[in-house]
Amino acid sequence: MEPKDSQGLHVVLQFLQKNNMKATAEALKQEAGWSGEVFDEQMSTSGDISSVLTRTEDLTQYTTSYTNLQAFIDKSLDMYKSEMSQVLWPLFVYLYLDLVGRGCTKDAKQFYGRFSMEQDAFRDDELRSLAVIETIEHIQSVEMARMFRLKKYVVRMSREAFQCLLRHLQEGDQSLLLNTMNTHVSVDVYEGMPRTTREIEAVAGGIAGEGITAVNKTKVWYGVRKDPELLMAAAADQEEEEIGEDGKPKKKKPKKDTAGTGKKGKPAPSANAPPANRVPFPELKNHEKELKIQALRETTKKAKVDSNHMPSICFYTLLNAHEGLCCVSVSDDSTVVSTGFANSSIRLWAIAPQKLKSLKTPSELEKIDLESSNLMEKLCDDSSGKDQRSLIGHSGPVYSTCFSPDRSLLVSASEDGTARLWSLHTYSNLVVYKGHNCPVWDIDFGPRGYYFATAAYDHTARLWATDNVQPLRVFSDRLLDVNCIRFHPNGNYIATGSSDRTCRLWDITSGQCVRLFTGHKKDVLSLDFSPDGRFLASGGGDCRALLWDIAEGRLVKELPGHRGDVHTLCFSREGEVLASGCNGGIVKVWDGKLWQDSLKEETLELSSDSAGAALGTFATKSTPLRLLHFTRRNLLLGFGPFQTEKGRQK
């Protein structure tokens, strides 16, 4: 049997199986002498019986149709050209896969060789993956083909541009392209003027195209609710501190409301904040309230950081790490650093005068009044203080760690597929959470503790509670690894960054995706929220950071200029500046006015020139950035391993 006839018979047998005509299929196989396996229709590129009818057509139709579409777009009005050209990439991919699925490998390679060089430069990785697909078996096994078969490619286009394209396809008898678009491309049509080339390029790059407009119009409670009780207590403590040694009140200076209180000490309203009972949180314990009040008290003493006041930077370099350092995290009070290594160990380092102390003996603990103030200090044994401690338990490299807000617990994520909960009083493992059956790349504690989230190689993110070994939610709508994850400051949402080049915002109460952002040209590697919850910053392998407005669901600023993958991002405590760091040893500090002013713009204005956009650029000698962290007083801390000359050459 000829190859083309074999491919046609294969499609007919798929059609018969799909419609439960097994007896007819078996009779046909016996008559034709068919001994091969009939592949699942969902994995095949020829799921429609109509493909058999076109088998005898000249395969040059693929090249002619694609060339004619290119020529039509080039001759179109400039205002429509950029939008219509968005369909060229998905059509190129699906036509190539269709040729391979028909068994026409030689024609597929000629089609690829003619048009692959005309695709966007950031598609290089996808083109390399596409080039290795030469048979139906490859279509089933290669991840690139699987991704394109699972979901339709989304193209966002104005109604005028879409109607112009549709008329060309219908009137020009472009049935091949029209059928391919109907089957594999989803056009998200919007009303209004067509977008400019710069606007389209800014949000291009997603493996599956752009996000659907309707997703980014969902209501999001992005505000951060202030706790009235804690604010009142912090204000009262502040007033006590203003009383002099002679018992008389000091002369008060007018100052800004840094503690979040309004007139007469009453809490200021939190705009767009979610209802207090939307997510169930455990009631704060007394020592947790004391720690939060202390944190609020420290915020009144923070240094001002803005375009006129650059932050001070303190950088920590880890020596003798032997390129085994996988991750770094810092406690919220900036007193303890946690590092994860490739040898499966976790090390804790005290970077403040306070040592790492363990609990007293059980007999000594029985004598302590649990209602006394400064309880945690009384529970610890002063003689046990150390500058460094190790946590052993994982059986693979530790890729991420995170402290609880009160610094009593630590969660870690590892290649062994588990997340672990550690006590920082006994320095022992408390719980092992098993749910991912593959490496877990990132982990993050919620802003009030109790909840934490993980991101993994299995294309999912999961929500956990410390007192439950099973995940509470599984967030799965992705095509590739979920690389990074962060909790929203109000604890109602989590953001994820993926290898499919998208950032998503998930509602933990419903499990639904409420924001979908595209614009990165490589994997998304880092995330951070502004303190007010309005903005999300993302860093990627394309040497850029992007800033997103959660309220409006749109990109507001592009922050280019790095020399490598952007692995860490951090907003200052009041959100006036953003710091970004890359593995090329560069730290950039960005002015908050860049995105605050952009909120007033109706159209997206992005500049590809990074000169003057950053407040400052700072380079290390031999240290790639692993973490940036602003202390409560706005001192910027940086962390990374010392890299030898041999390591830099790699």
C-alpha positions in Angstrom: 0.0 0.0 0.0 1.4 3.4 -0.9 2.2 5.8 1.9 -0.4 8.4 1.0 -3.1 5.6 0.7 -2.0 4.3 4.0 -2.4 7.7 5.6 -5.9 8.1 4.0 -6.9 4.7 5.3 -5.6 5.6 8.7 -7.9 8.6 8.8 -11.0 6.6 7.6 -10.3 4.1 10.4 -10.1 6.9 12.9 -13.5 8.2 11.7 -15.1 4.8 12.1 -13.7 4.3 15.6 -14.8 7.7 16.6 -18.4 6.8 15.6 -18.3 3.4 17.3 -18.4 1.5 13.9 -15.9 -1.1 15.2 -17.3 -4.0 13.0 -17.0 -1.9 9.9 -13.5 -0.8 10.8 -12.4 -4.4 11.4 -13.8 -5.5 8.0 -12.0 -2.6 6.3 -8.7 -3.5 8.0 -9.0 -7.1 6.9 -9.9 -6.2 3.3 -7.1 -3.7 3.0 -4.6 -5.9 4.8 -4.0 -3.2 7.5 -1.8 -4.4 10.3 -0.8 -1.1 11.9 -2.1 0.6 15.0 -4.9 3.2 14.8 -3.8 6.2 16.8 -6.1 8.1 19.1 -8.0 10.8 17.2 -7.2 13.5 19.7 -3.5 13.0 19.1 -3.7 12.9 15.4 -3.3 15.9 13.1 -5.9 14.5 10.7 -9.1 14.2 12.9 -11.5 15.3 10.1 -12.6 12.8 7.4 -12.5 15.7 5.0 -8.7 15.5 5.0 -9.0 12.3 2.9 -10.8 14.1 0.2 -8.0 16.6 -0.2 -5.3 14.0 -0.3 -5.1 14.0 -4.0 -4.7 17.8 -4.1 -1.3 19.2 -5.1 0.6 19.8 -1.8 2.0 23.0 -3.3 -1.4 24.5 -2.2 0.1 24.8 1.3 3.0 27.0 0.0 0.8 29.0 -2.4 -1.9 29.7 0.2 0.6 30.9 2.8 2.5 33.0 0.3 -0.7 34.6 -0.9 -1.8 35.4 2.7 1.6 37.1 3.3 1.3 39.1 0.1 -2.3 40.2 1.0 -1.2 41.3 4.5 1.8 43.3 3.1 -0.5 45.2 0.7 -3.1 45.9 3.4 -3.5 49.3 5.1 -0.9 50.0 7.8 -3.5 50.2 10.5 -4.6 46.5 9.8 -1.2 45.0 8.8 0.2 44.5 12.3 -3.0 42.8 13.6 -3.5 40.5 10.7 0.1 39.4 10.7 -0.5 37.7 14.0 -2.1 34.8 12.3 1.0 34.0 10.3 2.8 32.2 13.1 0.0 29.8 14.2 -0.9 29.0 10.5 2.7 28.2 9.8 2.9 25.8 12.8 -0.4 24.0 12.0 0.2 23.7 8.3 3.6 22.2 9.0 2.1 19.7 11.5 -0.7 18.8 9.0 1.9 18.0 6.3 3.8 15.8 8.8 0.6 14.1 9.8 -0.2 13.3 6.2 3.1 11.5 5.9 4.6 14.2 3.6 7.8 14.7 5.5 9.7 16.0 2.5 7.1 18.6 1.6 6.9 19.6 5.3 10.7 20.2 5.4 10.5 22.3 2.3 7.6 24.3 3.8 9.6 24.8 7.0 12.8 25.7 5.2 11.0 28.4 3.1 9.0 30.2 5.9 10.8 29.5 9.2 13.3 32.3 8.6 10.4 34.8 8.3 9.1 34.2 11.8 9.8 36.5 14.8 13.3 36.2 16.4 11.9 35.2 19.8 10.4 32.1 18.2 13.8 30.4 17.9 13.2 27.9 20.7 9.8 26.8 19.2 11.2 26.6 15.7 14.0 24.2 17.0 11.4 22.0 18.6 9.2 22.1 15.5 12.1 21.1 13.2 12.5 17.7 14.9 8.9 16.6 14.3 9.0 14.4 11.2 6.4 11.6 11.8 3.0 11.0 13.4 4.8 9.3 16.3 6.8 12.6 16.9 3.5 14.5 16.9 2.3 12.3 19.8 5.6 12.4 21.8 7.1 15.9 21.2 5.9 18.4 23.8 5.8 21.3 21.3 3.2 19.4 19.1 1.2 18.3 22.1 0.9 21.8 23.3 -0.5 23.1 20.0 -2.9 20.2 19.8 -4.3 20.7 23.3 -5.4 24.3 23.0 -6.4 26.7 20.4 -3.9 29.5 19.6 -5.5 32.9 20.7 -5.2 35.9 18.5 -6.6 39.3 19.6 -7.8 41.4 16.7 -10.0 44.5 16.1 -13.3 43.8 14.4 -12.3 45.8 11.3 -9.1 43.9 10.8 -10.8 40.6 11.4 -13.5 41.3 8.8 -10.9 42.4 6.3 -8.9 39.1 6.8 -12.1 37.0 6.7 -13.2 38.5 3.4 -9.9 37.7 1.8 -10.0 34.1 3.0 -13.6 33.6 1.8 -13.4 35.5 -1.5 -10.0 34.2 -2.4 -11.2 30.5 -2.0 -8.6 30.0 0.7 -10.4 26.9 2.1 -7.2 25.4 3.5 -6.4 28.4 5.6 -10.0 29.0 6.6 -10.4 25.5 7.8 -7.2 25.6 9.7 -8.2 28.8 11.4 -11.6 27.5 12.3 -10.1 24.4 13.8 -7.0 25.6 15.6 -7.1 29.4 16.0 -9.4 31.4 18.4 -9.8 35.0 17.4 -10.7 37.3 20.3 -12.5 40.2 18.5 -12.7 43.6 20.2 -14.4 46.9 19.3 -12.3 50.0 18.7 -9.2 51.1 16.8 -6.6 48.5 15.8 -3.5 48.3 18.0 -0.2 49.7 16.9 2.8 47.5 16.1 4.5 48.4 19.4 1.4 47.5 21.4 1.1 44.1 19.7 4.8 43.3 20.1 4.7 44.2 23.8 2.1 41.5 24.6 3.3 38.9 22.1 5.3 35.8 22.9 2.9 33.4 24.7 3.2 29.8 23.6 -0.6 29.7 23.1 -1.1 33.3 22.0 -2.6 36.1 24.0 -5.0 36.0 26.9 -8.8 36.2 26.4 -10.1 39.7 27.1 -13.0 38.4 29.2 -10.5 36.8 31.7 -8.8 40.1 32.4 -12.2 41.9 33.0 -13.1 39.7 36.0 -13.5 41.6 39.3 -10.4 41.4 41.5 -10.2 42.6 45.1 -6.7 43.9 44.9 -6.7 46.2 47.9 -5.1 45.3 51.2 -7.2 45.4 54.3 -5.7 47.0 57.4 -6.3 45.4 60.8 -8.0 48.0 63.0 -7.0 46.5 66.3 -3.3 46.3 65.3 -3.3 49.8 63.9 -4.8 51.3 67.0 -2.3 49.4 69.2 0.6 50.6 67.1 -0.6 54.2 67.2 -0.9 54.0 71.0 2.6 52.7 71.3 3.9 55.5 69.1 2.2 58.1 71.3 3.8 56.5 74.4 7.3 56.8 72.8 6.7 60.5 72.3 6.6 61.1 76.0 9.9 62.5 77.3 12.0 61.3 80.3 10.5 64.0 82.5 7.0 62.6 81.8 6.0 65.6 79.6 5.0 65.0 76.0 7.6 65.9 73.4 6.9 68.5 70.8 5.3 66.6 68.0 6.2 67.2 64.4 3.6 66.9 61.6 4.3 63.8 59.6 2.6 61.5 57.1 0.3 58.7 58.1 2.8 55.9 57.8 1.0 53.5 60.0 -2.1 53.4 57.9 -4.4 55.3 60.4 -6.6 58.2 59.5 -8.0 61.1 61.6 -8.1 60.7 65.4 -6.3 57.4 65.1 -9.0 55.6 63.3 -8.0 53.1 60.6 -8.0 54.5 57.1 -10.4 52.8 54.7 -8.9 50.1 52.4 -10.0 50.7 48.9 -10.9 47.6 46.8 -10.0 45.3 49.7 -11.8 42.0 49.9 -14.3 41.2 52.7 -12.6 40.2 55.9 -14.3 36.8 55.9 -13.7 36.0 52.2 -10.8 33.6 53.1 -10.9 31.8 56.5 -7.7 32.7 58.5 -6.9 31.4 62.0 -7.2 34.0 64.7 -3.9 35.7 65.5 -2.2 34.5 68.7 -0.9 37.1 71.2 2.7 36.7 70.3 1.8 37.1 66.6 -0.1 40.3 67.4 3.0 41.6 69.2 5.2 40.8 66.2 2.8 42.6 63.9 2.6 45.7 66.1 6.4 45.7 66.3 6.6 45.5 62.5 4.1 48.5 62.2 6.2 50.4 64.7 9.3 49.8 62.5 7.6 51.1 59.4 7.4 54.5 61.0 11.2 54.6 61.1 11.8 53.5 57.5 14.0 55.6 55.2 12.4 57.4 52.4 13.1 55.8 49.0 12.1 57.5 45.7 13.6 59.2 42.7 15.3 61.8 44.9 16.4 59.3 47.6 18.3 56.2 46.4 18.2 53.2 48.7 21.4 51.9 50.4 22.4 48.5 49.3 24.1 45.8 51.4 25.2 42.7 49.4 26.0 39.3 50.9 28.2 36.9 48.9 28.2 33.2 49.7 31.7 31.8 49.4 32.7 28.2 48.8 29.2 27.3 47.5 30.9 25.3 44.7 28.0 26.3 42.4 25.7 24.3 44.6 23.5 27.2 45.8 19.9 26.7 44.5 17.9 29.4 46.4 18.0 32.1 49.1 15.2 33.5 51.2 15.1 36.1 54.1 12.7 36.4 57.0 10.4 39.4 57.0 12.2 41.0 59.9 15.5 40.5 58.0 17.3 38.7 60.8 17.6 35.2 59.3 18.7 33.9 55.9 17.8 30.5 54.5 19.8 28.8 51.7 19.0 25.6 49.8 21.7 23.6 48.2 22.1 20.9 45.5 23.2 18.4 48.2 19.6 18.4 49.6 20.6 20.5 52.7 19.1 23.7 54.0 21.3 26.1 56.0 20.1 29.0 58.3 22.3 32.0 58.9 21.8 34.7 61.5 22.5 38.1 60.0 21.4 40.1 63.1 23.0 40.2 66.6 20.3 37.7 67.8 21.5 34.1 67.6 19.5 31.1 66.4 18.2 29.7 69.7 16.4 26.4 70.4 13.7 25.7 73.0 14.4 25.1 76.6 14.1 21.6 78.1 10.5 20.3 78.9 11.1 20.7 82.6 12.0 24.4 82.2 9.1 25.0 79.8 6.6 23.9 82.5 7.7 26.7 84.8 6.9 29.5 82.2 3.7 31.5 82.4 2.1 31.2 79.0 0.2 34.5 79.5 3.3 36.6 80.1 4.6 39.1 77.6 7.6 38.4 75.4 6.7 34.7 75.6 8.8 33.6 72.7 12.0 35.0 74.3 11.3 33.2 77.5 10.8 29.9 75.7 14.2 29.9 74.1 17.5 28.8 75.8 20.0 31.6 75.6 22.9 29.3 75.9 21.9 27.4 72.7 22.4 30.4 70.4 24.3 29.7 67.2 25.2 31.7 64.1 24.3 28.8 61.7 22.1 25.7 61.7 21.4 23.0 59.2 18.2 21.2 58.3 18.5 17.7 56.7 15.6 15.7 55.3 15.1 16.2 51.6 16.5 13.6 49.1 17.1 16.0 46.2 18.3 19.6 45.6 16.3 22.2 47.5 15.0 24.7 45.0 13.0 27.1 47.2 12.4 28.0 50.9 10.2 30.5 52.6 9.8 31.8 56.2 6.4 32.1 57.9 5.5 35.8 58.8 6.3 35.2 62.5 9.6 33.4 61.6 8.6 30.3 63.6 8.3 28.0 60.6 10.0 27.4 57.3 8.7 25.6 54.2 10.9 24.1 51.5 10.5 22.7 48.1 12.7 20.1 46.5 13.5 17.9 43.4 12.2 14.9 45.4 8.7 16.1 44.7 7.9 17.0 48.3 7.3 20.2 50.3 8.4 20.1 54.0 7.5 22.2 57.0 10.3 22.9 59.5 10.2 24.2 63.1 12.6 27.0 63.8 12.4 26.4 67.5 13.5 22.8 67.4 15.1 22.9 64.0 13.4 19.7 62.9 11.0 18.5 60.2 7.4 18.6 61.3 5.4 17.6 58.1 6.1 16.2 54.6 3.6 17.2 52.0 3.3 14.8 49.0 1.2 15.8 46.0 3.5 16.7 43.2 5.2 13.6 41.7 8.0 15.7 40.2 10.4 18.5 41.1 8.8 21.4 43.0 10.4 24.6 41.8 9.0 27.3 44.1 7.1 27.7 47.4 5.7 30.8 49.2 4.0 31.4 52.5 0.8 33.5 52.7 1.0 37.0 54.2 -0.7 35.7 57.4 0.9 32.3 57.5 -1.1 29.1 57.7 -1.5 28.8 53.9 1.3 28.2 51.5 1.5 27.5 47.8 3.8 25.4 45.5 4.7 25.5 41.8 6.0 22.4 40.1 7.2 20.6 36.9 3.9 18.9 36.6 2.3 22.1 35.1 0.3 22.8 38.3 0.3 25.1 41.3 -1.2 23.9 44.6 -2.5 25.6 47.7 -1.8 24.0 51.1 -2.6 24.6 54.7 0.1 23.7 57.3 -2.4 21.5 59.2 -3.5 19.4 56.2 -1.2 17.0 54.3 -3.5 17.1 51.2 -3.7 20.2 48.9 -6.7 22.5 49.3 -6.6 23.6 45.6 -4.9 22.5 42.4 -4.5 25.2 39.8 -4.0 23.7 36.4 -4.5 25.5 33.1 -0.9 25.6 31.8 1.1 24.0 29.0 4.5 23.8 30.7 6.2 24.0 34.1 5.1 26.5 36.7 8.4 28.2 37.6 7.5 30.7 40.3 4.6 31.6 42.6 3.7 34.5 45.0 0.9 35.3 47.3 -1.0 38.5 46.9 -0.6 40.9 49.9 -4.2 40.4 50.9 -3.9 36.6 50.8 -6.9 36.1 48.5 -4.9 35.4 45.3 -1.7 33.8 44.1 0.3 34.7 41.0 2.2 32.1 39.0 4.8 32.4 36.2 5.3 29.6 33.7 7.6 28.3 31.0 4.7 29.0 28.6 5.7 32.7 29.1 2.5 33.7 30.9 1.7 35.1 34.3 -1.6 34.2 35.8 -3.6 35.4 38.9 -5.7 32.7 40.6 -8.5 33.3 43.1 -7.9 30.8 45.9 -11.6 30.8 46.9 -12.9 29.7 43.5 -9.8 28.2 42.0 -10.4 30.3 38.8 -7.9 32.2 36.8 -8.9 35.9 37.0 -5.9 37.4 35.1 -3.8 36.1 32.2 -0.8 38.2 31.1 1.4 37.6 28.1 4.4 39.6 26.9 7.5 37.7 28.0 9.5 36.2 25.1 11.1 33.5 27.3 10.2 31.6 30.5 8.8 33.7 33.5 11.3 33.2 36.4 10.4 35.7 39.1 7.4 37.6 40.5 6.6 40.2 43.1 3.5 42.3 44.2 3.5 45.9 45.1 2.7 46.5 48.8 -0.7 48.0 47.9 -1.6 45.0 45.8 -2.3 47.0 42.6 0.8 46.0 40.5 2.5 42.7 39.7 6.1 42.7 38.5 7.5 39.7 36.5 11.0 38.9 35.4 12.0 36.4 32.6 14.6 34.8 30.6 14.2 37.5 28.0 16.4 39.9 30.2 13.3 42.1 30.9 11.0 42.9 33.8 7.3 43.7 33.0 4.9 45.5 35.2 1.2 44.7 35.1 -1.8 46.6 36.4 -4.0 44.0 38.2 -7.0 46.4 38.4 -7.2 47.0 34.6 -5.7 43.7 33.5 -3.0 45.2 31.3 0.7 45.8 30.8 1.8 49.2 32.0 5.6 49.2 31.7 8.5 47.3 30.2 11.8 47.5 32.1 14.6 46.3 29.8 18.4 46.5 30.1 19.5 43.4 32.0 22.4 41.3 30.9 20.8 37.9 31.8 17.8 36.1 33.2 15.9 38.3 35.7 15.8 36.0 38.8 14.7 38.3 41.5 12.3 41.3 42.0 11.4 43.3 45.1 9.3 46.4 45.7 10.3 48.8 48.5 8.2 48.8 51.6 5.9 51.6 50.4 6.1 50.6 46.7 7.9 53.8 45.5 10.7 51.9 43.8 11.3 48.4 42.3 14.6 46.6 42.4 15.4 43.9 39.9 18.4 41.6 39.6 19.8 39.2 37.0 22.3 36.3 36.8 24.6 38.7 35.0 25.4 40.4 38.3 23.3 43.6 37.6 20.9 45.3 40.1 18.6 48.0 38.7 16.4 50.3 40.7 13.3 51.7 39.0 11.3 54.8 39.8 7.7 54.2 40.8 6.6 57.2 38.8 7.2 55.2 35.6 4.1 53.0 36.3 2.1 55.5 38.4 2.1 58.0 35.5 1.3 55.3 33.0 -2.1 54.7 34.7 -3.2 58.0 33.2 -2.4 57.0 29.7 -5.2 55.5 27.6 -2.8 53.8 25.2 0.3 51.8 26.0 3.5 53.8 25.4 6.6 51.6 25.7 10.1 52.7 24.9 12.7 50.1 23.9 15.5 52.5 25.1 16.3 51.8 28.8 18.6 54.8 29.1 17.4 57.1 31.9 14.5 54.7 32.8 16.3 53.3 35.9 17.2 55.4 38.9 20.5 53.4 39.2 22.4 50.4 37.9 24.8 48.6 40.1 27.1 45.7 39.1 28.7 43.1 41.3 32.2 41.8 40.5 31.6 38.0 40.4 28.2 37.4 41.9 25.0 36.5 40.0 21.8 37.7 41.8 19.7 35.1 43.6 17.6 37.4 45.9 16.8 41.1 46.5 15.0 42.0 49.7 14.0 45.4 51.2 14.1 45.5 55.0 11.4 47.2 57.0 13.5 50.3 57.0 14.1 50.2 53.3 17.7 48.9 53.2 18.1 46.8 50.1 19.8 43.5 50.7 21.3 41.4 47.9 22.4 37.8 47.9 24.3 35.5 45.6 27.1 32.9 45.3 30.6 33.8 44.4 31.2 32.8 40.8 34.7 31.8 39.6 36.1 32.8 36.2 35.3 29.3 34.9 31.7 29.6 36.1 31.3 33.0 34.3 32.6 31.6 31.1 29.9 28.9 31.2 
